[in-house]
Amino acid sequence: TAAAEAGHPDANFNSGMIYWEGDGGPKDMKKALKFLTAAAEAGHPDANFNSGMIYWEGDGGPKDMKKALKFLTAAAEAG
């Protein structure tokens, strides 16, 4: 969406979840990760958790435990 491309954290999170769940189309974990990490980098706590889980599980690419721990730690610190 235009709002997500403009960098709005909630819009990025929502777009990421649409791709993650395949709501309205096929699941696309690479696109989900793109939007979720953008929201996470902007401080969205749920996006931090979901990005961490994608990296932890290796969805959308190879597992990356360093990135997983970075995002999961940020989510935990945000409460």
All heavy atoms as TSV, in Angstrom:
chain	resi	resn	atom	element	x	y	z
A	1	THR	N	N	0.836	-1.193	0.000
A	1	THR	CA	C	0.000	0.000	0.000
A	1	THR	C	C	0.872	1.245	0.000
A	1	THR	O	O	2.042	1.188	0.347
A	1	THR	CB	C	-0.931	0.018	1.219
A	1	THR	OG1	O	-0.144	0.173	2.388
A	1	THR	CG2	C	-1.782	-1.225	1.309
A	2	ALA	N	N	0.270	2.349	-0.341
A	2	ALA	CA	C	1.010	3.611	-0.359
A	2	ALA	C	C	1.496	3.980	1.035
A	2	ALA	O	O	2.610	4.466	1.200
A	2	ALA	CB	C	0.137	4.714	-0.936
A	3	ALA	N	N	0.657	3.734	2.043
A	3	ALA	CA	C	1.047	4.065	3.419
A	3	ALA	C	C	2.227	3.209	3.867
A	3	ALA	O	O	3.147	3.698	4.523
A	3	ALA	CB	C	-0.135	3.884	4.362
A	4	ALA	N	N	2.229	1.946	3.506
A	4	ALA	CA	C	3.343	1.064	3.869
A	4	ALA	C	C	4.613	1.509	3.160
A	4	ALA	O	O	5.685	1.586	3.775
A	4	ALA	CB	C	3.010	-0.387	3.528
A	5	GLU	N	N	4.492	1.805	1.882
A	5	GLU	CA	C	5.665	2.253	1.123
A	5	GLU	C	C	6.189	3.585	1.657
A	5	GLU	O	O	7.367	3.874	1.526
A	5	GLU	CB	C	5.337	2.359	-0.363
A	5	GLU	CG	C	5.024	1.024	-1.023
A	5	GLU	CD	C	6.170	0.028	-1.023
A	5	GLU	OE1	O	7.344	0.447	-0.955
A	5	GLU	OE2	O	5.882	-1.179	-1.090
A	6	ALA	N	N	5.306	4.393	2.259
A	6	ALA	CA	C	5.719	5.663	2.852
A	6	ALA	C	C	6.366	5.468	4.220
A	6	ALA	O	O	6.875	6.416	4.806
A	6	ALA	CB	C	4.527	6.604	2.969
A	7	GLY	N	N	6.346	4.239	4.729
A	7	GLY	CA	C	7.050	3.948	5.970
A	7	GLY	C	C	6.221	3.983	7.234
A	7	GLY	O	O	6.774	3.996	8.323
A	8	HIS	N	N	4.910	3.967	7.133
A	8	HIS	CA	C	4.072	3.965	8.327
A	8	HIS	C	C	4.129	2.581	8.987
A	8	HIS	O	O	3.770	1.586	8.343
A	8	HIS	CB	C	2.630	4.338	7.986
A	8	HIS	CG	C	2.498	5.734	7.464
A	8	HIS	ND1	N	2.563	6.836	8.276
A	8	HIS	CD2	C	2.338	6.194	6.196
A	8	HIS	CE1	C	2.435	7.923	7.545
A	8	HIS	NE2	N	2.307	7.558	6.275
A	9	PRO	N	N	4.563	2.518	10.251
A	9	PRO	CA	C	4.741	1.215	10.902
A	9	PRO	C	C	3.499	0.334	10.920
A	9	PRO	O	O	3.588	-0.862	10.635
A	9	PRO	CB	C	5.184	1.574	12.325
A	9	PRO	CG	C	5.760	2.930	12.224
A	9	PRO	CD	C	4.994	3.608	11.118
A	10	ASP	N	N	2.336	0.891	11.248
A	10	ASP	CA	C	1.127	0.070	11.302
A	10	ASP	C	C	0.749	-0.447	9.915
A	10	ASP	O	O	0.321	-1.599	9.772
A	10	ASP	CB	C	-0.050	0.845	11.909
A	10	ASP	CG	C	0.093	1.035	13.408
A	10	ASP	OD1	O	0.789	0.218	14.053
A	10	ASP	OD2	O	-0.488	1.997	13.930
A	11	ALA	N	N	0.918	0.380	8.903
A	11	ALA	CA	C	0.611	-0.051	7.540
A	11	ALA	C	C	1.577	-1.146	7.096
A	11	ALA	O	O	1.166	-2.123	6.456
A	11	ALA	CB	C	0.672	1.137	6.589
A	12	ASN	N	N	2.849	-0.994	7.441
A	12	ASN	CA	C	3.819	-2.039	7.122
A	12	ASN	C	C	3.474	-3.335	7.843
A	12	ASN	O	O	3.538	-4.420	7.257
A	12	ASN	CB	C	5.239	-1.602	7.471
A	12	ASN	CG	C	5.885	-0.819	6.358
A	12	ASN	OD1	O	5.861	-1.234	5.211
A	12	ASN	ND2	N	6.460	0.313	6.685
A	13	PHE	N	N	3.106	-3.233	9.117
A	13	PHE	CA	C	2.736	-4.429	9.869
A	13	PHE	C	C	1.533	-5.112	9.232
A	13	PHE	O	O	1.536	-6.328	9.006
A	13	PHE	CB	C	2.435	-4.077	11.333
A	13	PHE	CG	C	1.952	-5.257	12.126
A	13	PHE	CD1	C	2.836	-6.236	12.531
A	13	PHE	CD2	C	0.615	-5.386	12.445
A	13	PHE	CE1	C	2.391	-7.341	13.252
A	13	PHE	CE2	C	0.159	-6.480	13.162
A	13	PHE	CZ	C	1.051	-7.453	13.576
A	14	ASN	N	N	0.499	-4.337	8.938
A	14	ASN	CA	C	-0.715	-4.907	8.339
A	14	ASN	C	C	-0.432	-5.538	6.981
A	14	ASN	O	O	-0.935	-6.630	6.686
A	14	ASN	CB	C	-1.802	-3.847	8.234
A	14	ASN	CG	C	-2.330	-3.432	9.594
A	14	ASN	OD1	O	-2.264	-4.185	10.559
A	14	ASN	ND2	N	-2.832	-2.220	9.683
A	15	SER	N	N	0.372	-4.880	6.170
A	15	SER	CA	C	0.729	-5.445	4.866
A	15	SER	C	C	1.506	-6.746	5.044
A	15	SER	O	O	1.259	-7.738	4.341
A	15	SER	CB	C	1.556	-4.448	4.056
A	15	SER	OG	O	0.785	-3.315	3.733
A	16	GLY	N	N	2.435	-6.747	5.984
A	16	GLY	CA	C	3.198	-7.962	6.253
A	16	GLY	C	C	2.318	-9.117	6.681
A	16	GLY	O	O	2.501	-10.260	6.245
A	17	MET	N	N	1.339	-8.828	7.511
A	17	MET	CA	C	0.442	-9.888	7.977
A	17	MET	C	C	-0.442	-10.418	6.853
A	17	MET	O	O	-0.755	-11.608	6.808
A	17	MET	CB	C	-0.406	-9.391	9.156
A	17	MET	CG	C	0.409	-9.105	10.411
A	17	MET	SD	S	1.437	-10.492	10.948
A	17	MET	CE	C	0.193	-11.726	11.290
A	18	ILE	N	N	-0.839	-9.541	5.946
A	18	ILE	CA	C	-1.639	-9.987	4.793
A	18	ILE	C	C	-0.843	-10.995	3.970
A	18	ILE	O	O	-1.349	-12.048	3.593
A	18	ILE	CB	C	-2.090	-8.776	3.945
A	18	ILE	CG1	C	-3.180	-8.007	4.690
A	18	ILE	CG2	C	-2.564	-9.226	2.569
A	18	ILE	CD1	C	-3.521	-6.662	4.082
A	19	TYR	N	N	0.441	-10.674	3.717
A	19	TYR	CA	C	1.272	-11.609	2.960
A	19	TYR	C	C	1.574	-12.870	3.761
A	19	TYR	O	O	1.643	-13.962	3.210
A	19	TYR	CB	C	2.570	-10.944	2.515
A	19	TYR	CG	C	2.369	-9.997	1.359
A	19	TYR	CD1	C	2.542	-8.630	1.514
A	19	TYR	CD2	C	2.002	-10.480	0.105
A	19	TYR	CE1	C	2.358	-7.764	0.455
A	19	TYR	CE2	C	1.809	-9.614	-0.964
A	19	TYR	CZ	C	1.993	-8.269	-0.778
A	19	TYR	OH	O	1.794	-7.411	-1.838
A	20	TRP	N	N	1.758	-12.741	5.078
A	20	TRP	CA	C	2.055	-13.896	5.928
A	20	TRP	C	C	0.882	-14.890	5.915
A	20	TRP	O	O	1.062	-16.094	5.792
A	20	TRP	CB	C	2.341	-13.436	7.346
A	20	TRP	CG	C	2.749	-14.515	8.312
A	20	TRP	CD1	C	2.504	-15.854	8.231
A	20	TRP	CD2	C	3.485	-14.339	9.511
A	20	TRP	NE1	N	3.030	-16.509	9.312
A	20	TRP	CE2	C	3.647	-15.603	10.122
A	20	TRP	CE3	C	4.023	-13.234	10.159
A	20	TRP	CZ2	C	4.316	-15.795	11.316
A	20	TRP	CZ3	C	4.695	-13.434	11.349
A	20	TRP	CH2	C	4.849	-14.690	11.922
A	21	GLU	N	N	-0.314	-14.353	6.046
A	21	GLU	CA	C	-1.503	-15.204	6.155
A	21	GLU	C	C	-2.096	-15.572	4.795
A	21	GLU	O	O	-2.955	-16.451	4.721
A	21	GLU	CB	C	-2.553	-14.491	7.009
A	21	GLU	CG	C	-2.089	-14.280	8.438
A	21	GLU	CD	C	-2.990	-13.370	9.243
A	21	GLU	OE1	O	-3.911	-12.747	8.666
A	21	GLU	OE2	O	-2.759	-13.271	10.459
A	22	GLY	N	N	-1.675	-14.891	3.732
A	22	GLY	CA	C	-2.259	-15.148	2.427
A	22	GLY	C	C	-3.681	-14.648	2.333
A	22	GLY	O	O	-4.503	-15.200	1.617
A	23	ASP	N	N	-3.970	-13.574	3.049
A	23	ASP	CA	C	-5.322	-13.006	3.075
A	23	ASP	C	C	-5.588	-12.261	1.770
A	23	ASP	O	O	-4.999	-11.219	1.512
A	23	ASP	CB	C	-5.445	-12.062	4.267
A	23	ASP	CG	C	-6.857	-11.570	4.497
A	23	ASP	OD1	O	-7.795	-12.130	3.903
A	23	ASP	OD2	O	-7.022	-10.620	5.286
A	24	GLY	N	N	-6.438	-12.822	0.929
A	24	GLY	CA	C	-6.771	-12.194	-0.336
A	24	GLY	C	C	-5.861	-12.613	-1.479
A	24	GLY	O	O	-5.968	-12.097	-2.579
A	25	GLY	N	N	-4.960	-13.530	-1.212
A	25	GLY	CA	C	-4.047	-14.004	-2.252
A	25	GLY	C	C	-3.122	-15.055	-1.668
A	25	GLY	O	O	-3.275	-15.465	-0.513
A	26	PRO	N	N	-2.135	-15.473	-2.439
A	26	PRO	CA	C	-1.221	-16.501	-1.936
A	26	PRO	C	C	-0.286	-15.956	-0.862
A	26	PRO	O	O	0.020	-14.760	-0.841
A	26	PRO	CB	C	-0.434	-16.911	-3.185
A	26	PRO	CG	C	-0.517	-15.729	-4.088
A	26	PRO	CD	C	-1.842	-15.079	-3.807
A	27	LYS	N	N	0.136	-16.842	0.036
A	27	LYS	CA	C	1.129	-16.469	1.039
A	27	LYS	C	C	2.433	-16.130	0.340
A	27	LYS	O	O	2.789	-16.756	-0.654
A	27	LYS	CB	C	1.374	-17.616	2.020
A	27	LYS	CG	C	0.216	-17.907	2.937
A	27	LYS	CD	C	0.496	-19.104	3.816
A	27	LYS	CE	C	1.385	-18.697	4.960
A	27	LYS	NZ	N	1.465	-19.706	6.022
A	28	ASP	N	N	3.123	-15.120	0.847
A	28	ASP	CA	C	4.418	-14.735	0.294
A	28	ASP	C	C	5.296	-14.291	1.468
A	28	ASP	O	O	5.236	-13.139	1.900
A	28	ASP	CB	C	4.255	-13.619	-0.732
A	28	ASP	CG	C	5.545	-13.294	-1.471
A	28	ASP	OD1	O	6.642	-13.451	-0.884
A	28	ASP	OD2	O	5.456	-12.878	-2.637
A	29	MET	N	N	6.079	-15.223	1.981
A	29	MET	CA	C	6.864	-14.942	3.183
A	29	MET	C	C	7.973	-13.926	2.927
A	29	MET	O	O	8.345	-13.180	3.829
A	29	MET	CB	C	7.421	-16.236	3.761
A	29	MET	CG	C	6.332	-17.174	4.276
A	29	MET	SD	S	5.181	-16.399	5.450
A	29	MET	CE	C	6.230	-16.270	6.892
A	30	LYS	N	N	8.499	-13.857	1.717
A	30	LYS	CA	C	9.522	-12.853	1.421
A	30	LYS	C	C	8.935	-11.451	1.503
A	30	LYS	O	O	9.545	-10.548	2.076
A	30	LYS	CB	C	10.159	-13.108	0.064
A	30	LYS	CG	C	11.065	-14.312	0.055
A	30	LYS	CD	C	11.733	-14.507	-1.280
A	30	LYS	CE	C	12.612	-15.751	-1.213
A	30	LYS	NZ	N	13.331	-15.977	-2.454
A	31	LYS	N	N	7.748	-11.270	0.934
A	31	LYS	CA	C	7.092	-9.961	1.026
A	31	LYS	C	C	6.656	-9.686	2.452
A	31	LYS	O	O	6.757	-8.551	2.929
A	31	LYS	CB	C	5.907	-9.878	0.070
A	31	LYS	CG	C	6.312	-9.737	-1.370
A	31	LYS	CD	C	5.114	-9.574	-2.277
A	31	LYS	CE	C	5.540	-9.442	-3.728
A	31	LYS	NZ	N	4.386	-9.318	-4.628
A	32	ALA	N	N	6.178	-10.707	3.151
A	32	ALA	CA	C	5.789	-10.532	4.552
A	32	ALA	C	C	6.977	-10.032	5.356
A	32	ALA	O	O	6.857	-9.066	6.127
A	32	ALA	CB	C	5.271	-11.851	5.125
A	33	LEU	N	N	8.121	-10.655	5.158
A	33	LEU	CA	C	9.315	-10.266	5.901
A	33	LEU	C	C	9.741	-8.848	5.561
A	33	LEU	O	O	10.135	-8.085	6.441
A	33	LEU	CB	C	10.444	-11.260	5.635
A	33	LEU	CG	C	11.700	-11.072	6.467
A	33	LEU	CD1	C	11.386	-11.179	7.960
A	33	LEU	CD2	C	12.745	-12.107	6.075
A	34	LYS	N	N	9.617	-8.463	4.297
A	34	LYS	CA	C	9.980	-7.103	3.887
A	34	LYS	C	C	9.171	-6.071	4.669
A	34	LYS	O	O	9.727	-5.126	5.242
A	34	LYS	CB	C	9.733	-6.939	2.384
A	34	LYS	CG	C	9.866	-5.518	1.889
A	34	LYS	CD	C	9.374	-5.369	0.470
A	34	LYS	CE	C	9.213	-3.902	0.127
A	34	LYS	NZ	N	8.537	-3.685	-1.131
A	35	PHE	N	N	7.864	-6.251	4.693
A	35	PHE	CA	C	7.007	-5.282	5.375
A	35	PHE	C	C	7.138	-5.370	6.895
A	35	PHE	O	O	7.156	-4.346	7.583
A	35	PHE	CB	C	5.554	-5.466	4.944
A	35	PHE	CG	C	5.277	-4.974	3.555
A	35	PHE	CD1	C	5.046	-5.853	2.521
A	35	PHE	CD2	C	5.245	-3.617	3.275
A	35	PHE	CE1	C	4.792	-5.405	1.232
A	35	PHE	CE2	C	4.997	-3.143	1.995
A	35	PHE	CZ	C	4.775	-4.042	0.964
A	36	LEU	N	N	7.224	-6.584	7.417
A	36	LEU	CA	C	7.323	-6.738	8.871
A	36	LEU	C	C	8.634	-6.178	9.407
A	36	LEU	O	O	8.647	-5.532	10.461
A	36	LEU	CB	C	7.159	-8.204	9.266
A	36	LEU	CG	C	5.741	-8.745	9.108
A	36	LEU	CD1	C	5.730	-10.264	9.296
A	36	LEU	CD2	C	4.778	-8.080	10.075
A	37	THR	N	N	9.739	-6.392	8.698
A	37	THR	CA	C	11.000	-5.843	9.193
A	37	THR	C	C	11.009	-4.325	9.107
A	37	THR	O	O	11.585	-3.663	9.970
A	37	THR	CB	C	12.223	-6.435	8.468
A	37	THR	OG1	O	12.095	-6.244	7.072
A	37	THR	CG2	C	12.407	-7.894	8.789
A	38	ALA	N	N	10.351	-3.763	8.095
A	38	ALA	CA	C	10.248	-2.300	8.026
A	38	ALA	C	C	9.486	-1.765	9.237
A	38	ALA	O	O	9.890	-0.769	9.846
A	38	ALA	CB	C	9.564	-1.875	6.729
A	39	ALA	N	N	8.394	-2.435	9.593
A	39	ALA	CA	C	7.636	-2.016	10.782
A	39	ALA	C	C	8.448	-2.233	12.055
A	39	ALA	O	O	8.431	-1.396	12.963
A	39	ALA	CB	C	6.316	-2.788	10.853
A	40	ALA	N	N	9.165	-3.346	12.107
A	40	ALA	CA	C	9.983	-3.647	13.293
A	40	ALA	C	C	11.077	-2.603	13.478
A	40	ALA	O	O	11.311	-2.137	14.599
A	40	ALA	CB	C	10.596	-5.041	13.161
A	41	GLU	N	N	11.732	-2.232	12.398
A	41	GLU	CA	C	12.794	-1.222	12.478
A	41	GLU	C	C	12.246	0.123	12.943
A	41	GLU	O	O	12.976	0.931	13.509
A	41	GLU	CB	C	13.502	-1.075	11.131
A	41	GLU	CG	C	14.258	-2.315	10.687
A	41	GLU	CD	C	15.477	-2.641	11.535
A	41	GLU	OE1	O	15.932	-1.777	12.307
A	41	GLU	OE2	O	15.964	-3.777	11.436
A	42	ALA	N	N	10.948	0.341	12.730
A	42	ALA	CA	C	10.302	1.571	13.201
A	42	ALA	C	C	9.772	1.427	14.620
A	42	ALA	O	O	9.129	2.330	15.139
A	42	ALA	CB	C	9.176	1.964	12.251
A	43	GLY	N	N	10.025	0.266	15.250
A	43	GLY	CA	C	9.668	0.082	16.653
A	43	GLY	C	C	8.353	-0.612	16.917
A	43	GLY	O	O	7.893	-0.636	18.061
A	44	HIS	N	N	7.739	-1.202	15.916
A	44	HIS	CA	C	6.459	-1.901	16.111
A	44	HIS	C	C	6.725	-3.227	16.830
A	44	HIS	O	O	7.360	-4.114	16.271
A	44	HIS	CB	C	5.804	-2.145	14.751
A	44	HIS	CG	C	4.366	-2.522	14.834
A	44	HIS	ND1	N	3.948	-3.740	15.312
A	44	HIS	CD2	C	3.244	-1.831	14.504
A	44	HIS	CE1	C	2.629	-3.795	15.254
A	44	HIS	NE2	N	2.179	-2.637	14.771
A	45	PRO	N	N	6.265	-3.396	18.086
A	45	PRO	CA	C	6.615	-4.595	18.858
A	45	PRO	C	C	6.106	-5.902	18.264
A	45	PRO	O	O	6.831	-6.909	18.277
A	45	PRO	CB	C	6.021	-4.341	20.247
A	45	PRO	CG	C	5.048	-3.229	20.086
A	45	PRO	CD	C	5.445	-2.462	18.866
A	46	ASP	N	N	4.895	-5.937	17.741
A	46	ASP	CA	C	4.385	-7.178	17.145
A	46	ASP	C	C	5.169	-7.536	15.893
A	46	ASP	O	O	5.409	-8.711	15.613
A	46	ASP	CB	C	2.897	-7.054	16.815
A	46	ASP	CG	C	2.031	-6.966	18.069
A	46	ASP	OD1	O	2.441	-7.494	19.127
A	46	ASP	OD2	O	0.946	-6.366	17.989
A	47	ALA	N	N	5.570	-6.524	15.143
A	47	ALA	CA	C	6.383	-6.774	13.951
A	47	ALA	C	C	7.750	-7.314	14.336
A	47	ALA	O	O	8.308	-8.167	13.639
A	47	ALA	CB	C	6.513	-5.501	13.125
A	48	ASN	N	N	8.299	-6.829	15.444
A	48	ASN	CA	C	9.567	-7.375	15.927
A	48	ASN	C	C	9.423	-8.855	16.227
A	48	ASN	O	O	10.264	-9.662	15.823
A	48	ASN	CB	C	10.047	-6.628	17.183
A	48	ASN	CG	C	10.878	-5.425	16.854
A	48	ASN	OD1	O	11.896	-5.526	16.200
A	48	ASN	ND2	N	10.442	-4.267	17.300
A	49	PHE	N	N	8.368	-9.230	16.914
A	49	PHE	CA	C	8.155	-10.635	17.254
A	49	PHE	C	C	7.990	-11.483	15.994
A	49	PHE	O	O	8.641	-12.523	15.832
A	49	PHE	CB	C	6.939	-10.802	18.170
A	49	PHE	CG	C	6.655	-12.238	18.494
A	49	PHE	CD1	C	7.408	-12.900	19.441
A	49	PHE	CD2	C	5.668	-12.925	17.823
A	49	PHE	CE1	C	7.175	-14.244	19.729
A	49	PHE	CE2	C	5.420	-14.264	18.094
A	49	PHE	CZ	C	6.172	-14.923	19.055
A	50	ASN	N	N	7.123	-11.045	15.092
A	50	ASN	CA	C	6.855	-11.830	13.890
A	50	ASN	C	C	8.087	-11.931	12.992
A	50	ASN	O	O	8.360	-12.999	12.431
A	50	ASN	CB	C	5.667	-11.257	13.126
A	50	ASN	CG	C	4.366	-11.466	13.875
A	50	ASN	OD1	O	4.280	-12.259	14.794
A	50	ASN	ND2	N	3.346	-10.735	13.483
A	51	SER	N	N	8.838	-10.849	12.865
A	51	SER	CA	C	10.078	-10.898	12.080
A	51	SER	C	C	11.056	-11.887	12.706
A	51	SER	O	O	11.681	-12.685	11.998
A	51	SER	CB	C	10.720	-9.510	12.000
A	51	SER	OG	O	9.892	-8.606	11.321
A	52	GLY	N	N	11.161	-11.826	14.016
A	52	GLY	CA	C	12.041	-12.766	14.711
A	52	GLY	C	C	11.647	-14.203	14.466
A	52	GLY	O	O	12.508	-15.070	14.247
A	53	MET	N	N	10.367	-14.489	14.479
A	53	MET	CA	C	9.904	-15.854	14.253
A	53	MET	C	C	10.158	-16.312	12.818
A	53	MET	O	O	10.497	-17.477	12.586
A	53	MET	CB	C	8.425	-15.991	14.611
A	53	MET	CG	C	8.153	-15.832	16.106
A	53	MET	SD	S	9.164	-16.904	17.168
A	53	MET	CE	C	8.657	-18.526	16.615
A	54	ILE	N	N	10.014	-15.414	11.860
A	54	ILE	CA	C	10.294	-15.774	10.469
A	54	ILE	C	C	11.768	-16.151	10.323
A	54	ILE	O	O	12.099	-17.167	9.705
A	54	ILE	CB	C	9.902	-14.635	9.508
A	54	ILE	CG1	C	8.376	-14.492	9.457
A	54	ILE	CG2	C	10.459	-14.894	8.104
A	54	ILE	CD1	C	7.893	-13.268	8.693
A	55	TYR	N	N	12.644	-15.340	10.894
A	55	TYR	CA	C	14.075	-15.662	10.830
A	55	TYR	C	C	14.394	-16.931	11.623
A	55	TYR	O	O	15.229	-17.728	11.212
A	55	TYR	CB	C	14.923	-14.495	11.338
A	55	TYR	CG	C	15.070	-13.382	10.335
A	55	TYR	CD1	C	14.561	-12.117	10.593
A	55	TYR	CD2	C	15.730	-13.594	9.116
A	55	TYR	CE1	C	14.709	-11.090	9.674
A	55	TYR	CE2	C	15.873	-12.577	8.197
A	55	TYR	CZ	C	15.368	-11.329	8.477
A	55	TYR	OH	O	15.516	-10.309	7.568
A	56	TRP	N	N	13.746	-17.121	12.761
A	56	TRP	CA	C	13.966	-18.299	13.611
A	56	TRP	C	C	13.610	-19.584	12.857
A	56	TRP	O	O	14.328	-20.578	12.900
A	56	TRP	CB	C	13.129	-18.176	14.870
A	56	TRP	CG	C	13.346	-19.261	15.876
A	56	TRP	CD1	C	12.778	-20.497	15.904
A	56	TRP	CD2	C	14.197	-19.203	17.010
A	56	TRP	NE1	N	13.206	-21.206	16.986
A	56	TRP	CE2	C	14.089	-20.431	17.695
A	56	TRP	CE3	C	15.041	-18.221	17.536
A	56	TRP	CZ2	C	14.794	-20.720	18.854
A	56	TRP	CZ3	C	15.737	-18.511	18.694
A	56	TRP	CH2	C	15.613	-19.737	19.342
A	57	GLU	N	N	12.461	-19.538	12.165
A	57	GLU	CA	C	11.956	-20.732	11.481
A	57	GLU	C	C	12.515	-20.887	10.069
A	57	GLU	O	O	12.381	-21.949	9.471
A	57	GLU	CB	C	10.428	-20.689	11.439
A	57	GLU	CG	C	9.821	-20.769	12.827
A	57	GLU	CD	C	8.331	-20.510	12.862
A	57	GLU	OE1	O	7.749	-20.172	11.809
A	57	GLU	OE2	O	7.752	-20.632	13.944
A	58	GLY	N	N	13.106	-19.824	9.524
A	58	GLY	CA	C	13.633	-19.895	8.174
A	58	GLY	C	C	12.573	-19.779	7.095
A	58	GLY	O	O	12.784	-20.207	5.973
A	59	ASP	N	N	11.436	-19.185	7.425
A	59	ASP	CA	C	10.397	-18.957	6.417
A	59	ASP	C	C	10.829	-17.805	5.515
A	59	ASP	O	O	11.287	-16.785	5.996
A	59	ASP	CB	C	9.060	-18.595	7.075
A	59	ASP	CG	C	8.407	-19.763	7.774
A	59	ASP	OD1	O	8.744	-20.912	7.437
A	59	ASP	OD2	O	7.568	-19.523	8.649
A	60	GLY	N	N	10.678	-17.975	4.232
A	60	GLY	CA	C	11.029	-16.910	3.302
A	60	GLY	C	C	12.513	-16.809	3.020
A	60	GLY	O	O	12.964	-15.874	2.383
A	61	GLY	N	N	13.277	-17.753	3.507
A	61	GLY	CA	C	14.722	-17.746	3.293
A	61	GLY	C	C	15.404	-18.605	4.337
A	61	GLY	O	O	14.744	-19.270	5.139
A	62	PRO	N	N	16.722	-18.573	4.361
A	62	PRO	CA	C	17.436	-19.402	5.337
A	62	PRO	C	C	17.254	-18.891	6.761
A	62	PRO	O	O	16.998	-17.700	6.981
A	62	PRO	CB	C	18.897	-19.289	4.897
A	62	PRO	CG	C	18.965	-18.026	4.112
A	62	PRO	CD	C	17.610	-17.832	3.489
A	63	LYS	N	N	17.376	-19.805	7.725
A	63	LYS	CA	C	17.330	-19.394	9.125
A	63	LYS	C	C	18.470	-18.420	9.395
A	63	LYS	O	O	19.558	-18.562	8.844
A	63	LYS	CB	C	17.487	-20.604	10.045
A	63	LYS	CG	C	16.300	-21.500	10.093
A	63	LYS	CD	C	16.513	-22.603	11.114
A	63	LYS	CE	C	15.293	-23.492	11.170
A	63	LYS	NZ	N	15.381	-24.454	12.261
A	64	ASP	N	N	18.181	-17.442	10.247
A	64	ASP	CA	C	19.210	-16.478	10.646
A	64	ASP	C	C	19.003	-16.193	12.126
A	64	ASP	O	O	18.211	-15.331	12.502
A	64	ASP	CB	C	19.098	-15.202	9.817
A	64	ASP	CG	C	20.257	-14.236	10.042
A	64	ASP	OD1	O	20.809	-14.201	11.167
A	64	ASP	OD2	O	20.612	-13.522	9.088
A	65	MET	N	N	19.711	-16.963	12.945
A	65	MET	CA	C	19.504	-16.867	14.390
A	65	MET	C	C	19.933	-15.511	14.949
A	65	MET	O	O	19.326	-15.019	15.900
A	65	MET	CB	C	20.251	-18.002	15.098
A	65	MET	CG	C	19.755	-19.387	14.669
A	65	MET	SD	S	17.950	-19.558	14.721
A	65	MET	CE	C	17.716	-19.727	16.468
A	66	LYS	N	N	20.943	-14.891	14.359
A	66	LYS	CA	C	21.376	-13.576	14.831
A	66	LYS	C	C	20.266	-12.545	14.653
A	66	LYS	O	O	19.938	-11.794	15.567
A	66	LYS	CB	C	22.644	-13.150	14.094
A	66	LYS	CG	C	23.234	-11.860	14.599
A	66	LYS	CD	C	24.555	-11.555	13.909
A	66	LYS	CE	C	25.130	-10.243	14.430
A	66	LYS	NZ	N	26.403	-9.927	13.785
A	67	LYS	N	N	19.662	-12.532	13.457
A	67	LYS	CA	C	18.550	-11.606	13.210
A	67	LYS	C	C	17.331	-11.988	14.045
A	67	LYS	O	O	16.623	-11.118	14.550
A	67	LYS	CB	C	18.194	-11.566	11.726
A	67	LYS	CG	C	19.221	-10.857	10.893
A	67	LYS	CD	C	18.814	-10.796	9.436
A	67	LYS	CE	C	19.864	-10.088	8.603
A	67	LYS	NZ	N	19.482	-10.057	7.176
A	68	ALA	N	N	17.087	-13.282	14.186
A	68	ALA	CA	C	15.952	-13.738	14.994
A	68	ALA	C	C	16.074	-13.205	16.416
A	68	ALA	O	O	15.114	-12.639	16.959
A	68	ALA	CB	C	15.876	-15.262	15.000
A	69	LEU	N	N	17.244	-13.359	17.007
A	69	LEU	CA	C	17.433	-12.898	18.387
A	69	LEU	C	C	17.351	-11.388	18.497
A	69	LEU	O	O	16.835	-10.862	19.482
A	69	LEU	CB	C	18.749	-13.423	18.938
A	69	LEU	CG	C	18.767	-14.933	19.174
A	69	LEU	CD1	C	20.159	-15.394	19.594
A	69	LEU	CD2	C	17.735	-15.336	20.213
A	70	LYS	N	N	17.828	-10.681	17.484
A	70	LYS	CA	C	17.734	-9.214	17.487
A	70	LYS	C	C	16.272	-8.774	17.573
A	70	LYS	O	O	15.901	-7.953	18.420
A	70	LYS	CB	C	18.372	-8.658	16.217
A	70	LYS	CG	C	18.129	-7.183	15.991
A	70	LYS	CD	C	18.579	-6.760	14.602
A	70	LYS	CE	C	17.916	-5.451	14.227
A	70	LYS	NZ	N	18.187	-5.074	12.846
A	71	PHE	N	N	15.437	-9.343	16.690
A	71	PHE	CA	C	14.037	-8.931	16.656
A	71	PHE	C	C	13.267	-9.455	17.869
A	71	PHE	O	O	12.432	-8.733	18.439
A	71	PHE	CB	C	13.380	-9.390	15.358
A	71	PHE	CG	C	13.812	-8.585	14.156
A	71	PHE	CD1	C	14.567	-9.170	13.164
A	71	PHE	CD2	C	13.464	-7.254	14.034
A	71	PHE	CE1	C	14.974	-8.435	12.052
A	71	PHE	CE2	C	13.857	-6.513	12.930
A	71	PHE	CZ	C	14.620	-7.108	11.943
A	72	LEU	N	N	13.534	-10.673	18.289
A	72	LEU	CA	C	12.816	-11.220	19.442
A	72	LEU	C	C	13.185	-10.497	20.726
A	72	LEU	O	O	12.335	-10.262	21.584
A	72	LEU	CB	C	13.075	-12.722	19.560
A	72	LEU	CG	C	12.457	-13.562	18.438
A	72	LEU	CD1	C	12.936	-15.012	18.529
A	72	LEU	CD2	C	10.935	-13.489	18.452
A	73	THR	N	N	14.444	-10.096	20.848
A	73	THR	CA	C	14.862	-9.327	22.021
A	73	THR	C	C	14.177	-7.967	22.039
A	73	THR	O	O	13.692	-7.518	23.085
A	73	THR	CB	C	16.398	-9.149	22.022
A	73	THR	OG1	O	17.000	-10.451	22.098
A	73	THR	CG2	C	16.855	-8.311	23.210
A	74	ALA	N	N	14.103	-7.320	20.882
A	74	ALA	CA	C	13.408	-6.022	20.805
A	74	ALA	C	C	11.947	-6.166	21.183
A	74	ALA	O	O	11.384	-5.313	21.887
A	74	ALA	CB	C	13.550	-5.430	19.407
A	75	ALA	N	N	11.313	-7.258	20.742
A	75	ALA	CA	C	9.905	-7.491	21.083
A	75	ALA	C	C	9.750	-7.693	22.580
A	75	ALA	O	O	8.823	-7.134	23.205
A	75	ALA	CB	C	9.361	-8.700	20.331
A	76	ALA	N	N	10.646	-8.469	23.179
A	76	ALA	CA	C	10.574	-8.716	24.615
A	76	ALA	C	C	10.791	-7.439	25.422
A	76	ALA	O	O	10.098	-7.202	26.421
A	76	ALA	CB	C	11.595	-9.781	25.021
A	77	GLU	N	N	11.734	-6.626	24.979
A	77	GLU	CA	C	12.015	-5.376	25.687
A	77	GLU	C	C	10.855	-4.393	25.581
A	77	GLU	O	O	10.650	-3.569	26.476
A	77	GLU	CB	C	13.298	-4.761	25.157
A	77	GLU	CG	C	14.537	-5.544	25.572
A	77	GLU	CD	C	15.821	-5.037	24.937
A	77	GLU	OE1	O	15.755	-4.194	24.012
A	77	GLU	OE2	O	16.880	-5.503	25.361
A	78	ALA	N	N	10.088	-4.475	24.501
A	78	ALA	CA	C	8.939	-3.584	24.326
A	78	ALA	C	C	7.743	-4.036	25.162
A	78	ALA	O	O	6.813	-3.280	25.365
A	78	ALA	CB	C	8.546	-3.521	22.853
A	79	GLY	N	N	7.809	-5.278	25.644
A	79	GLY	CA	C	6.734	-5.801	26.488
A	79	GLY	C	C	5.690	-6.424	25.669
A	79	GLY	O	O	4.587	-6.571	25.792
